[in-house]
Amino acid sequence: MDTLAFLDHLKAHPSYKNQIAHIEQVPRREPSYGELEEPLHPALHSCLEASHLLPLYRHQAQAVNAARSGKNIFVVTPAASGKTLCYNVPVLDRALKEKGSRALYVFPTKALSQDQLRGLRELASPLGLECATFDGDTPPQERSEIKRSAQMVLTNPDMLHLGILPNHQSWSRFLRRLNYVVVDEAHIYRGIFGSHVANVLRRLRRLCAIYGANPQFVCCSATIANPKEHIERLVGLPFEVIDEDGSPYGGKDFVFWNPPIIDQASSSRRSANTEATFLFTELVSGDIRTITFARSRKLTELIYIYARDQLTKERSEFAQRIRPYRAGYLPEERRQIERQLFEGELLGVVATTALELGVDIGNLDATVLTGYSGSIASTWQQAGRSGRRGERSLSFLIALDNPLDQYFMHYPEAFFGKSFEHILTNPQNPYILKHHLLCAAWEHPLDDEDEGVFGESFKGARGELEEQGLLRDHSGRWYLSPRISYPADEVNIRSISRERYTVVDASQGYREMETVEAAVAFFQIHRGAIYLHQGEAHLISELDLSSRTAYAMPVDADYYTQTKEITDLSVLQVNQRKEARGVSVYLGEVVVTTRVVGFRKKRQFTEEVIGDEPLDLPPQTFHTVSFWFDIPEQAAPQLAMKGLDFAGGLHATEHAAIALLPLFALCDRNDIGGLSTPAHADTGKAQIFIYDAYPGGIGIARKGFELVEELWQATLKAISECSCEEGCPSCIQSPKCGNNNEPLDKRAAQMILEALLAQ
């Protein structure tokens, strides 16, 4: 692709208003190769040679050598660097040399399993080896044969948790011979999902030991800051990290694109969705194969609608060659879109992060990222979906009107020069661990030796389950209570709660459209909400709490909806306290209660508020981990003397600090919550709380506690250097504020942060 010619085309376009804030020219890289310490099986060597996969790149050879020496390995290299061979080669080599050898491949999604199966079969079938996927889409009549004869089984954490481990007796032949466990895209396993998967992998290791097996783990990931710490916490075993990439790279022009300011006084900018639509349609119109990433299901549908309508007016022949793609669609819909993209029928898709992973969707030339994804690792992963065939490619990061995105637009070196973030998981989270101990007890009675598998929180969690009557001790072994049946079915490993709401189309005989997690249902499918499905707007006419069903009707709406909520927080316990610049900072356990009290209607494109309506929904309460800090005593009277709003300053500081915290911890802004108050009921002091937005906590608040001074400094820099007069979305306003960003005082926030840092 001639990237510079396309950028010149954009600069000459009437819509161009100096949006290019920075262009990072990532250079080409030539390959470097490695040597194997021992030759491969001759049949495998011939097969790789015929497929033009030899010689092996340096990191591939290092991985094969380490795996053959019996080590658990973690390969951490960028997208399209050939990580697949790092596990396929040792697995296939062992299967050819050792009759009966078995391998289990774990991918985060069914789509990725299906995609990897195609590539694996191209190598395995000529060698006479059998491989198959085993997931929710596997026909029942094929399952017994897969268990009996497949040397390599590809699955996902959900099926491993729900279908394989609880039914391990039928997998006993496979588990006894299990030599390798492959865990791909390991950077995806963070937060709640990662904490669940860590316990699923511990249950797998436990059952393998019972069957006399001790499989090696071969894991792969995009680049992260703490690879060894992350993988050893995820799997619970020692690992060797391989992170020197030897693959070639075609180079990339990475463009930071900042929407133009449309109101100088408020520094408000044109919608990032509008900019994404413009770039996507220009790329597609230029016959450039493109994927545009959006940060939510709703935005995926909106950008697709905007682009489809624009192309219909200007280049109708291209309007039918774009599609939206996201979770929630039926499997056959997703497979069709993947196939159409791979085969070139489609020129572009608008997708959620469901397509961020390594599904082979063909040779893409450009990627458009609508907003910073929440982590540098994920941003590079998304950008890496283009240029996967060695040609120079183009990527755009469109800044949202929030402090973190704008921070990168003004300081691109903070992105391109910063090391990747730390991945945070917490397998010891009691809300998660206790569920998996019940699952493990169903699979095989627990005993004291299981502490070595599940960690230091094992005995305490087991004791609580025993007190609740869910486990029973019999001669030093703990059995599941007879009143519990199939506990795995009660655990949704992608969230804290397994509860889900169903959205039905009331205009078509109550046809099921999709499901929504209970944790976000009140925010997305409340009465009066506009809900998008396959590019079509639906009005939620009723939300039945008893049956967990939302009734939707197709509607022609030119607006979207945004909830308003009230949050309360109570301190349960202070676990740690420290002094930072003479200010007391705390880390502890809290109870958070959120009540959705209404919603606001906003025009598409213009963001004009066209109405507010009340809601009466039950509160949602959960225990979590928070850090909070005192405010210097002199701050309040100094602000009063200058006529500034103390509460507004606290609120603005809270918003900006939450927005900047992802700089230090691999998380999304939506993974964090906050509360600020001039006088908290439990402490009697003015304080700012920032908490993990998940029951039990996942480590974000702890990271904020550790790095609080750096967080204050970055927050002050973002606020003080923003050009707005009174505060804007680029510095102190939050799109998820339940109080409609009131009160906020930018100057007061600056003075509070200056006081915190000057102590």
VOGU-3710 file (C-alpha; in Angstrom, 3 decimals, decimal comma):
1> mdtlafldhl> 0,000/0,000/0,000  1,220/3,522/-0,821  0,523/4,958/2,635  1,962/8,418/1,969  -0,197/8,872/-1,146  -3,327/8,091/0,836  -2,333/10,510/3,613  -1,795/13,207/0,968  -5,292/12,412/-0,353  -6,729/12,949/3,139
11> kahpsyknqi> -4,899/16,247/3,600  -6,409/17,523/0,356  -9,938/16,520/1,356  -12,435/19,302/2,306  -13,075/17,542/5,655  -9,421/17,670/6,674  -8,886/20,173/9,518  -5,333/19,310/10,610  -6,464/16,182/12,418  -3,063/14,490/12,021
21> ahieqvprre> -1,363/15,053/15,381  1,570/12,692/14,800  2,838/10,126/12,284  5,104/7,405/13,621  6,966/5,701/10,793  7,699/2,184/11,984  10,562/0,862/9,829  10,816/-2,376/7,903  12,664/-5,216/9,589  14,572/-8,028/7,942
31> psygeleepl> 14,239/-11,578/9,284  16,777/-13,313/11,516  16,894/-17,090/11,703  17,741/-19,664/14,356  19,122/-23,204/14,510  17,524/-26,274/16,043  19,628/-28,249/18,509  18,226/-31,529/17,162  16,718/-32,269/13,742  12,944/-32,529/13,367
41> hpalhsclea> 11,179/-35,730/12,406  11,913/-36,095/8,666  8,209/-36,083/7,685  7,587/-32,867/9,621  10,693/-31,238/8,153  9,505/-32,073/4,628  6,019/-30,764/5,355  7,326/-27,446/6,717  9,680/-27,112/3,776  6,864/-27,734/1,290
51> shllplyrhq> 4,791/-25,038/3,016  7,709/-22,542/2,802  7,903/-22,328/6,619  11,632/-23,052/6,886  14,082/-21,881/8,018  12,607/-21,021/11,409  12,902/-17,472/12,699  15,102/-16,960/15,735  12,283/-16,900/18,289  10,634/-19,953/16,695
61> aqavnaarsg> 13,838/-21,973/16,928  14,405/-20,855/20,537  10,857/-21,909/21,424  11,192/-25,345/19,812  14,552/-25,955/21,520  13,207/-24,930/24,939  10,018/-26,980/24,564  11,960/-30,095/23,537  14,141/-29,710/26,642  11,050/-30,019/28,839
71> knifvvtpaa> 10,548/-26,372/29,833  7,300/-24,439/30,059  7,744/-21,544/27,625  6,063/-18,198/27,032  6,601/-16,610/23,606  5,965/-12,849/23,721  6,290/-11,265/20,275  4,143/-8,897/18,151  1,207/-9,806/15,916  2,009/-11,719/12,701
81> sgktlcynvp> 5,429/-12,857/13,960  4,740/-16,562/13,396  4,021/-17,582/16,988  1,805/-20,467/15,774  4,854/-22,509/14,732  6,325/-22,056/18,223  3,756/-24,523/19,519  2,755/-26,501/16,409  6,289/-27,683/15,652  7,075/-29,246/19,078
91> vldralkekg> 3,559/-30,699/19,334  3,686/-32,330/15,880  7,272/-33,496/16,348  6,362/-35,222/19,639  3,213/-36,764/18,124  5,256/-38,294/15,278  8,000/-39,615/17,559  5,804/-40,816/20,430  2,718/-42,821/19,526  -0,247/-41,823/21,657
101> sralyvfptk> 1,011/-38,311/22,482  -1,788/-35,792/23,023  -1,981/-31,974/23,047  -4,709/-29,598/24,203  -4,901/-26,166/22,567  -6,760/-23,397/24,429  -7,796/-20,268/22,505  -9,855/-17,403/23,986  -12,622/-17,622/21,345  -14,343/-20,251/19,211
111> alsqdqlrgl> -13,585/-18,177/16,110  -9,853/-18,357/16,800  -10,044/-22,124/17,447  -11,759/-22,660/14,095  -9,224/-20,476/12,330  -6,245/-22,229/13,925  -7,733/-25,622/13,067  -7,451/-24,813/9,364  -3,749/-24,011/9,658  -2,988/-26,976/11,896
121> relasplgle> -4,744/-29,415/9,550  -2,614/-28,217/6,636  0,411/-29,517/8,565  -1,098/-32,438/10,499  -3,182/-34,167/7,804  -0,242/-34,990/5,461  1,493/-36,490/8,513  -1,441/-38,758/9,305  -2,267/-36,918/12,533  -5,802/-36,029/13,608
131> catfdgdtpp> -6,880/-32,713/15,076  -10,332/-31,335/15,874  -12,105/-28,532/17,679  -14,183/-29,372/20,721  -16,499/-26,518/21,647  -20,162/-25,619/21,885  -20,537/-25,903/18,102  -19,158/-29,471/17,902  -21,946/-31,884/16,820  -22,791/-34,406/19,591
141> qerseikrsa> -22,278/-37,379/17,242  -18,616/-36,356/16,684  -17,617/-35,848/20,306  -16,869/-39,465/21,274  -14,612/-39,962/18,280  -12,685/-36,747/19,076  -12,058/-37,896/22,652  -10,926/-41,290/21,435  -8,695/-40,565/18,461  -7,738/-36,884/18,058
151> qmvltnpdml> -4,087/-36,261/18,892  -4,686/-32,518/19,100  -7,894/-31,014/20,497  -8,585/-27,292/20,106  -10,970/-25,694/22,577  -11,646/-22,510/24,559  -11,609/-21,796/28,308  -15,413/-21,895/28,469  -15,662/-25,450/27,105  -12,682/-26,564/29,189
161> hlgilpnhqs> -14,452/-25,239/32,280  -17,996/-26,350/31,431  -17,640/-29,474/29,316  -14,241/-31,132/29,598  -13,125/-30,863/33,232  -16,483/-31,778/34,854  -16,649/-34,829/32,539  -13,016/-35,821/32,887  -13,826/-39,549/33,213  -14,794/-39,619/29,538
171> wsrflrrlny> -11,541/-37,778/28,760  -9,351/-40,033/30,914  -7,570/-41,669/27,943  -6,739/-38,242/26,532  -5,642/-36,718/29,855  -3,348/-39,667/30,728  -1,416/-39,087/27,506  -1,465/-35,293/27,597  2,059/-33,989/26,894  1,398/-30,389/25,846
181> vvvdeahiyr> -1,085/-27,671/26,791  -1,012/-24,695/24,428  -2,409/-21,377/25,681  -2,504/-18,767/22,917  -3,259/-15,029/23,160  -2,427/-15,138/26,871  -2,517/-11,331/27,151  -6,313/-11,607/26,808  -6,468/-13,401/30,143  -6,505/-10,402/32,441
191> gifgshvanv> -8,873/-8,995/35,013  -11,906/-11,099/35,896  -11,636/-13,319/32,825  -7,950/-13,984/33,468  -8,571/-14,726/37,141  -11,218/-17,294/36,193  -9,005/-18,882/33,526  -6,121/-19,134/36,004  -8,325/-21,292/38,218  -9,578/-23,350/35,252
201> lrrlrrlcai> -5,958/-24,128/34,321  -5,225/-25,122/37,920  -8,173/-27,517/37,818  -6,777/-28,972/34,584  -3,321/-29,454/36,121  -4,888/-31,096/39,179  -6,826/-33,639/37,093  -3,785/-34,377/34,918  -1,809/-35,199/38,065  -4,595/-37,520/39,231
211> yganpqfvcc> -4,306/-39,354/35,889  -0,504/-39,475/36,150  0,243/-36,803/33,535  2,424/-33,708/33,867  1,989/-31,727/30,635  4,277/-28,930/29,496  2,723/-25,545/28,793  3,582/-23,626/25,622  1,996/-20,171/25,794  2,011/-17,156/23,482
221> satianpkeh> 1,089/-13,499/23,834  1,354/-10,043/22,380  4,036/-7,921/24,034  3,379/-7,045/27,696  5,499/-5,526/30,479  5,402/-8,421/32,966  5,414/-11,623/30,885  7,052/-13,909/33,432  4,958/-12,655/36,351  1,742/-12,860/34,319
231> ierlvglpfe> 2,166/-16,356/32,896  3,373/-17,852/36,167  0,370/-16,342/37,952  -1,956/-17,554/35,193  -0,726/-21,161/35,067  0,882/-21,544/38,503  4,184/-23,008/37,198  7,704/-21,684/36,396  8,266/-20,491/32,807  11,032/-19,444/30,433
241> videdgspyg> 10,196/-16,278/28,456  11,176/-15,921/24,776  10,749/-12,342/23,556  13,301/-11,665/20,788  11,308/-11,368/17,557  13,124/-12,684/14,485  10,291/-12,287/11,954  10,330/-9,800/9,056  8,089/-6,734/9,143  6,851/-4,624/6,238
251> gkdfvfwnpp> 6,715/-1,408/8,234  3,780/0,802/9,174  2,718/4,438/9,229  0,897/4,840/12,536  -1,176/8,045/12,498  -2,501/9,755/15,636  -5,693/11,471/14,475  -7,239/14,110/16,743  -10,782/15,271/15,854  -10,918/19,046/15,276
261> iidqasssrr> -12,127/21,435/17,964  -15,599/22,762/17,156  -15,941/25,091/20,167  -12,808/26,927/21,344  -14,273/27,999/24,696  -15,194/24,483/25,794  -12,494/22,742/23,697  -15,161/20,281/22,573  -14,180/18,223/19,563  -15,962/16,629/16,652
271> santeatflf> -17,197/13,134/17,427  -14,640/10,345/17,080  -17,432/8,274/15,527  -17,785/10,868/12,756  -14,031/10,778/12,159  -14,037/6,953/12,092  -16,856/6,995/9,558  -14,922/9,466/7,382  -11,672/7,470/7,448  -13,416/4,127/6,969
281> telvsgdirt> -15,455/5,302/3,980  -12,421/7,006/2,376  -10,339/3,851/2,768  -13,056/1,540/1,447  -13,820/3,927/-1,429  -10,149/3,736/-2,346  -10,438/-0,062/-2,568  -8,268/-0,394/0,551  -9,154/-3,411/2,701  -9,827/-2,064/6,169
291> itfarsrklt> -10,973/-3,018/9,644  -12,345/-0,339/11,959  -12,423/-1,123/15,667  -15,068/0,352/17,974  -15,080/0,064/21,744  -18,616/-1,267/22,230  -21,376/-3,160/20,493  -23,433/0,020/20,215  -20,640/2,045/18,581  -19,871/-0,815/16,201
301> eliyiyardq> -23,428/-0,674/14,933  -23,497/3,148/14,820  -20,300/3,518/12,779  -21,479/0,807/10,396  -24,816/2,607/9,898  -23,087/5,956/9,298  -20,615/4,403/6,819  -23,282/2,395/4,981  -25,464/5,470/4,553  -22,525/7,593/3,405
311> ltkersefaq> -21,362/5,008/0,868  -24,918/4,531/-0,411  -25,020/8,250/-1,274  -21,528/8,563/-2,752  -20,233/5,122/-3,833  -23,190/2,733/-3,763  -21,178/-0,150/-5,237  -19,159/-0,263/-1,996  -22,099/-0,074/0,447  -22,758/-3,814/0,147
321> rirpyragyl> -19,105/-4,675/0,763  -18,959/-3,648/4,412  -20,408/-5,378/7,478  -20,478/-5,005/11,274  -18,979/-7,805/13,416  -19,315/-8,259/17,158  -20,084/-10,688/19,942  -23,785/-11,423/20,328  -24,280/-12,433/16,690  -25,159/-16,046/15,996
331> peerrqierq> -22,127/-18,281/15,233  -23,182/-18,779/11,613  -23,377/-14,986/11,121  -19,847/-14,513/12,472  -18,402/-17,381/10,389  -20,016/-15,936/7,249  -18,494/-12,494/7,839  -15,056/-14,015/8,569  -15,246/-16,058/5,346  -16,380/-13,082/3,256
341> lfegellgvv> -13,536/-10,966/4,605  -10,932/-13,701/4,098  -12,072/-14,385/0,536  -12,207/-10,702/-0,417  -15,981/-10,372/-0,825  -15,906/-7,668/1,836  -13,672/-4,624/1,659  -14,188/-3,668/5,264  -15,723/-4,469/8,632  -16,540/-2,439/11,692
351> attalelgvd> -15,801/-4,682/14,667  -15,462/-4,846/18,402  -12,329/-6,418/19,858  -13,849/-9,792/18,858  -11,603/-9,464/15,759  -8,593/-8,109/17,651  -7,193/-11,608/18,058  -5,288/-13,612/15,492  -8,155/-14,912/13,333  -6,798/-15,002/9,778
361> ignldatvlt> -9,050/-12,603/7,893  -6,763/-12,198/4,939  -4,522/-9,408/3,781  -5,703/-6,111/5,285  -4,055/-2,828/4,361  -5,385/-0,484/7,041  -6,798/-0,387/10,537  -8,827/2,392/12,161  -9,021/2,426/15,963  -11,894/4,483/17,357
371> gysgsiastw> -10,377/5,532/20,645  -7,459/4,210/22,652  -8,276/0,625/23,593  -7,207/0,967/27,231  -3,772/-0,583/26,855  -0,710/-0,135/24,666  -0,534/-3,910/24,127  -4,115/-4,117/22,869  -3,675/-1,015/20,698  -0,685/-2,569/18,930
381> qqagrsgrrg> -2,589/-5,847/18,621  -5,457/-4,078/16,854  -3,111/-2,059/14,651  -1,291/-5,293/13,805  -4,358/-6,685/12,032  -3,189/-4,785/8,948  0,072/-5,502/7,168  0,100/-9,181/8,101  1,567/-10,222/4,723  4,759/-8,202/4,942
391> erslsflial> 3,606/-5,123/2,996  3,706/-1,600/4,416  0,424/-0,777/6,132  -1,476/2,116/7,652  -3,094/2,484/11,077  -5,091/5,354/12,573  -5,704/5,937/16,265  -8,612/8,386/16,569  -8,569/10,159/19,914  -11,685/10,283/22,010
401> dnpldqyfmh> -12,490/13,446/23,917  -11,072/12,131/27,194  -7,931/12,833/29,222  -5,973/9,689/28,336  -6,562/9,834/24,577  -5,732/13,543/24,522  -2,636/12,910/26,647  -1,296/10,609/23,913  -2,175/13,103/21,158  -0,086/15,769/22,892
411> ypeaffgksf> 2,655/13,396/24,102  2,940/10,605/21,490  6,274/9,642/23,012  4,298/8,444/26,051  2,809/5,816/23,734  5,651/4,988/21,354  8,391/5,349/23,939  6,638/3,720/26,905  7,070/0,085/27,823  3,952/-2,025/27,680
421> ehiltnpqnp> 1,677/-2,171/30,728  1,455/-4,786/33,448  -1,310/-7,372/33,091  -3,262/-7,810/36,295  -5,030/-10,984/37,405  -6,066/-12,183/40,839  -6,680/-15,965/40,993  -6,992/-15,609/44,773  -10,071/-13,359/44,476  -12,428/-15,107/46,933
431> yilkhhllca> -15,514/-14,514/44,774  -13,787/-16,422/41,960  -11,713/-18,994/43,865  -14,636/-20,346/45,905  -16,652/-21,072/42,760  -13,754/-23,022/41,266  -13,158/-24,989/44,469  -16,759/-26,198/44,241  -16,112/-27,172/40,605  -12,885/-28,930/41,622
441> awehpldded> -14,675/-30,818/44,428  -17,247/-32,032/41,880  -14,390/-33,289/39,699  -12,494/-34,976/42,566  -12,692/-34,527/46,378  -10,420/-31,795/47,748  -7,584/-32,496/50,192  -4,790/-30,520/51,866  -2,383/-31,154/48,969  -4,579/-28,976/46,755
451> egvfgesfkg> -3,167/-25,904/48,488  -0,092/-26,423/46,311  -2,315/-26,079/43,223  -4,741/-23,328/44,240  -2,452/-21,182/46,421  -2,371/-19,574/49,830  -6,070/-18,639/49,893  -7,145/-22,268/49,436  -7,653/-23,260/53,068  -9,496/-20,074/54,011
461> argeleeqgl> -11,844/-20,328/51,025  -12,413/-24,039/51,652  -13,237/-23,283/55,281  -15,826/-20,673/54,288  -17,465/-23,116/51,884  -17,567/-25,714/54,644  -19,204/-23,206/57,033  -21,817/-22,468/54,367  -22,601/-26,167/54,068  -21,397/-26,342/50,479
471> lrdhsgrwyl> -18,465/-28,679/51,267  -18,369/-31,571/53,741  -15,252/-33,031/55,388  -14,953/-36,814/55,455  -11,650/-38,246/56,722  -9,578/-35,313/55,493  -11,243/-35,088/52,090  -13,817/-32,453/51,192  -16,832/-33,500/49,144  -19,474/-31,387/47,450
481> sprisypade> -22,791/-31,024/49,270  -25,496/-33,275/47,728  -27,696/-30,217/47,191  -25,285/-28,851/44,550  -25,512/-30,243/41,044  -22,986/-29,414/38,294  -21,447/-26,281/39,857  -19,582/-25,328/36,651  -22,923/-24,401/35,105  -23,313/-21,654/37,715
491> vnirsisrer> -19,991/-19,955/36,885  -19,616/-17,528/33,980  -15,847/-17,294/33,579  -16,097/-14,047/31,584  -17,731/-12,150/34,441  -18,387/-12,365/38,163  -22,034/-13,311/37,653  -23,478/-16,037/35,425  -26,847/-14,260/35,261  -27,854/-12,937/31,830
501> ytvvdasqgy> -30,803/-11,061/30,362  -32,422/-12,035/27,070  -33,376/-9,421/24,464  -36,374/-10,490/22,339  -37,915/-8,864/19,278  -41,548/-8,294/20,257  -42,445/-7,496/16,637  -41,465/-10,978/15,386  -43,139/-13,426/17,730  -40,705/-12,711/20,567
511> remetveaav> -37,711/-13,984/18,609  -34,529/-14,088/20,718  -32,030/-11,508/19,439  -29,138/-11,849/21,887  -28,198/-11,952/25,557  -26,702/-9,292/27,855  -24,731/-9,802/31,074  -26,665/-8,957/34,225  -23,889/-6,604/35,379  -24,558/-4,207/32,472
521> affqihrgai> -28,230/-4,938/31,752  -29,574/-1,933/33,698  -27,250/0,351/31,715  -28,014/-1,070/28,234  -31,553/-2,527/28,114  -33,599/-0,499/30,582  -37,067/0,692/29,618  -36,722/3,427/26,997  -33,204/2,423/25,925  -32,227/2,487/22,262
531> ylhqgeahli> -30,564/-0,866/21,566  -28,779/-1,626/18,296  -28,711/-5,047/16,633  -27,236/-5,710/13,170  -27,289/-1,986/12,422  -30,975/-1,596/13,275  -32,271/0,491/16,201  -34,693/-1,098/18,674  -36,593/0,599/21,495  -36,746/-1,367/24,748
541> seldlssrta> -40,430/-1,146/25,685  -40,162/-3,208/28,875  -37,535/-4,850/31,093  -39,034/-7,781/33,032  -36,780/-8,286/36,060  -38,410/-11,543/37,167  -37,856/-13,341/33,858  -34,744/-11,295/32,974  -36,229/-10,422/29,591  -36,075/-7,165/27,643
551> yampvdadyy> -38,745/-6,588/24,992  -37,550/-4,663/21,934  -39,372/-3,115/18,980  -37,731/-1,857/15,752  -37,759/1,943/15,684  -36,519/4,717/13,409  -34,562/6,749/15,976  -32,011/9,514/15,394  -30,853/9,505/19,024  -29,155/7,198/21,519
561> tqtkeitdls> -29,565/6,810/25,276  -27,189/7,166/28,215  -27,997/6,202/31,814  -27,694/8,344/34,938  -26,769/6,658/38,201  -25,994/7,390/41,861  -23,122/5,612/43,659  -22,541/5,199/47,408  -19,452/3,677/49,034  -18,838/2,344/52,556
571> vlqvnqrkea> -15,417/1,469/53,985  -15,283/-2,031/55,468  -11,604/-2,328/56,335  -8,258/-0,559/55,831  -5,634/-3,113/54,773  -2,687/-0,785/54,103  -1,781/2,830/54,773  1,190/4,894/53,616  2,369/8,492/53,389  2,890/10,033/49,937
581> rgvsvylgev> 4,228/13,600/49,974  2,940/13,818/53,544  -0,582/12,766/52,491  -2,214/9,613/53,896  -3,126/7,074/51,221  -5,169/3,975/52,021  -5,900/0,587/50,447  -8,813/-1,421/51,717  -12,095/-3,240/51,277  -15,279/-1,306/50,477
591> vvttrvvgfr> -18,925/-1,879/49,578  -20,186/-0,059/46,476  -23,894/0,485/45,802  -25,051/1,805/42,409  -28,587/2,762/41,473  -29,625/3,663/37,905  -32,058/6,553/38,376  -32,746/7,708/34,819  -31,466/8,140/31,307  -30,718/10,897/28,833
601> kkrqfteevi> -31,517/11,004/25,107  -28,834/12,439/22,814  -28,905/13,175/19,091  -26,579/11,119/16,937  -23,653/13,117/15,520  -24,498/16,412/17,297  -24,711/14,982/20,862  -27,576/17,435/21,546  -29,536/16,516/24,700  -33,187/16,077/23,729
611> gdepldlppq> -34,684/14,735/26,940  -34,264/13,123/30,358  -36,464/10,392/31,817  -36,503/8,772/35,281  -36,069/5,047/36,020  -36,867/2,992/39,090  -34,519/0,016/39,167  -33,210/-1,945/42,178  -29,723/-1,074/43,479  -26,686/-3,191/42,622
621> tfhtvsfwfd> -24,258/-3,796/45,509  -20,847/-5,466/45,568  -17,700/-5,737/47,735  -14,423/-4,686/46,149  -10,972/-3,156/46,745  -10,332/0,585/46,651  -7,559/3,043/47,302  -8,297/6,524/48,597  -6,407/9,503/49,897  -6,825/12,466/52,193
631> ipeqaapqla> -6,865/16,030/50,881  -4,431/18,544/52,448  -6,274/20,544/55,113  -5,331/23,918/53,650  -6,938/23,086/50,257  -10,568/23,792/51,189  -10,038/27,264/52,749  -7,683/28,317/49,931  -10,296/27,352/47,352  -13,014/29,179/49,269
641> mkgldfaggl> -10,889/32,358/49,326  -10,651/32,214/45,514  -14,360/31,493/45,083  -13,732/28,020/43,700  -15,899/24,936/44,248  -14,226/22,408/46,577  -16,678/19,595/45,726  -16,314/20,363/42,019  -12,534/20,224/42,340  -12,653/16,833/44,065
651> hatehaaial> -15,044/15,507/41,439  -12,858/16,780/38,576  -9,721/15,289/40,156  -11,493/11,947/40,535  -12,568/11,914/36,882  -9,134/12,789/35,523  -7,289/10,351/37,817  -9,582/7,494/36,755  -8,979/8,368/33,111  -5,176/8,372/33,555
661> lplfalcdrn> -4,884/5,244/35,724  -4,805/2,933/32,631  -1,379/4,492/31,907  -0,080/2,452/34,835  -2,277/-0,657/34,881  -3,523/-2,701/31,930  -7,202/-1,966/32,276  -10,065/-0,137/30,668  -11,632/2,998/32,094  -14,805/0,951/32,586
671> digglstpah> -12,885/-1,447/34,869  -12,583/1,379/37,408  -15,075/3,332/39,461  -14,716/6,332/41,713  -16,329/8,523/44,329  -15,356/11,918/45,722  -16,853/13,781/48,654  -16,027/16,802/50,846  -16,914/14,704/53,936  -17,246/10,940/53,712
681> adtgkaqifi> -19,619/9,370/56,240  -17,128/6,705/57,371  -14,068/8,926/57,752  -15,422/12,426/58,297  -12,839/13,722/55,817  -12,704/15,014/52,275  -11,544/12,088/50,173  -11,265/10,637/46,685  -11,891/6,890/46,232  -10,885/4,873/43,152
691> ydaypggigi> -12,013/1,255/43,147  -12,017/-1,915/41,056  -15,425/-2,099/39,388  -15,646/-5,873/40,019  -16,517/-7,830/43,170  -13,411/-8,909/45,063  -11,063/-6,673/43,060  -8,575/-7,585/40,332  -5,501/-5,576/41,327  -6,115/-2,191/39,677
701> arkgfelvee> -6,675/-0,312/42,937  -3,566/-1,929/44,425  -1,509/-0,713/41,444  -2,961/2,784/41,889  -2,059/2,685/45,597  1,533/1,735/44,737  1,943/4,443/42,051  -0,252/7,197/43,469  2,375/9,968/43,186  2,977/9,207/39,496
711> lwqatlkais> -0,803/9,200/39,006  -1,144/12,644/40,658  1,626/14,031/38,432  0,117/12,697/35,180  -3,339/13,932/36,226  -2,103/17,443/36,993  -0,248/17,554/33,670  -3,364/16,485/31,718  -5,604/19,077/33,414  -3,239/22,049/33,486
721> ecsceegcps> -2,097/21,681/29,869  -5,582/21,334/28,388  -6,484/24,517/26,476  -10,136/24,681/27,606  -11,314/27,393/29,989  -13,602/25,584/32,431  -13,073/21,875/31,834  -13,974/19,616/28,930  -14,099/15,940/27,959  -10,374/16,122/27,189
731> ciqspkcgnn> -9,485/16,757/30,811  -12,136/16,491/33,554  -15,486/15,457/32,048  -16,345/11,753/32,037  -18,723/10,037/29,599  -19,753/7,554/32,294  -20,398/10,086/35,064  -23,702/9,254/36,722  -24,098/12,869/37,857  -23,976/14,352/34,342
741> nepldkraaq> -20,560/15,876/35,123  -21,875/18,159/37,850  -20,329/19,789/39,791  -16,902/20,167/38,145  -14,285/22,874/38,722  -11,108/22,665/36,644  -9,128/25,344/38,491  -10,036/23,818/41,853  -8,803/20,418/40,643  -5,467/21,954/39,627
751> mileallaq> -5,043/23,526/43,060  -5,948/20,263/44,837  -3,388/18,307/42,806  -0,753/21,016/43,309  -1,403/20,779/47,064  -1,072/16,978/46,977  2,265/17,196/45,164  3,634/20,150/47,128  3,285/18,592/50,564
//
